[in-house]
């Protein structure tokens, strides 16, 4: 393989990696996961005949969103310790 082709392959890979990293931290991904979590929680709460399922389904969604917000803070703290 010639060097120019190798460099092009590496650049393509780097671009895919950057897109994946951007997706992992995007609000689009977080909101999509939160919406799926909300729908699944509502379905479960309805199946078990829980009262006010639409309100109670907010709890796991809020937990998920709070956990994603705390991750950058925890990462900075962890990096400083190591």
C-alpha positions, 0 to 999 in steps of 0.5 A, spaced: 500 500 500 502 506 498 503 512 503 498 516 500 493 511 500 494 509 507 494 516 509 487 517 506 485 511 510 487 513 516 483 520 515 477 516 513 478 512 520 479 519 524 473 522 521 468 516 523 471 516 530 470 523 531 463 523 528 462 517 533 465 521 539 460 527 537 454 522 537 456 519 544 455 526 547 450 529 543 443 532 546 440 528 540 442 522 543 440 523 550 433 526 548 432 520 544 434 515 549 430 519 554 424 518 550 425 511 549 426 510 556 419 514 558 415 510 553 418 503 556 417 506 563 409 508 561 408 501 558 411 498 564 407 502 569 400 501 565 401 493 565 402 493 572 396 498 573 400 503 577 397 510 578 399 516 574 404 512 570 405 518 565 408 522 571 411 516 575 415 515 568 419 521 569 423 518 574 427 514 570 428 519 565 430 524 570 435 519 573 438 518 566 439 525 564 442 527 571 447 521 570 449 524 563 450 531 566 454 529 571 459 524 567 463 530 564 464 533 571 466 526 574 471 525 568 474 531 569 475 529 577 477 522 575 483 525 570 485 530 575 486 524 580 490 520 575 
